[in-house]
Amino acid sequence: MKILILGIGSPFADDQAGWFVADQLSHMESLQALITAGKLVIEAENRPGLNLLDWLQHGYEQIILVDMVKTNLAETGNIYQLKAQEIIGFSGMLSSHNLGVSPSLALAEVLGMNIQNIIFWGIEGERYKPEQEISAEMLAAVAVVVTQIEDYLGRVINAL
């Protein structure tokens, strides 16, 4: 099984969340054997937009996407875990990117691409302007998501 973790973001404030998660996971001792064996690929992408479709064509059996979301429905640091179909229907999800995860996955589905292997972790953010710092709530949520993904990977790998 080959798994991709794609941290999505930008260099601005809370929008760095996906990058922080990807970075922390890539340095975890418990994941090094999978990374070295090429079974786990961890990448960070700067506002991929439609380039997200390219990642879907690399033959990964499982794709984990991590990004900041702005729904205006919850407080900063709230964590969402959704499957691909739920992402498309997730009302109120806004991305700080020109073309975010939800519309990119909707397009992939229309094009007949497999999106059933995608799981999304979104972290509610508030700050995304260049002059702002990442919030303490976002940093705390990043630590929780890192642990959740590590646990999830353990369950997936043990199920093989």
Buried (B, 14 or more C-beta within 10 A) or exposed (E): EBBBBBBBBBEBBBBBBBBBBBBBBBEBEEBEEBBEEEBBBBBBBBBBBEEBBEBBEEEBEBBBBBBBBBBEEEEBBBBBBBEBBEBBEBEEBEBBBEBBBBBBBBBBBEEEEEBEBBBBBBBBBBBBEEEEEBBEBBBEBBEBBBEBBBEBBEEBBEEE
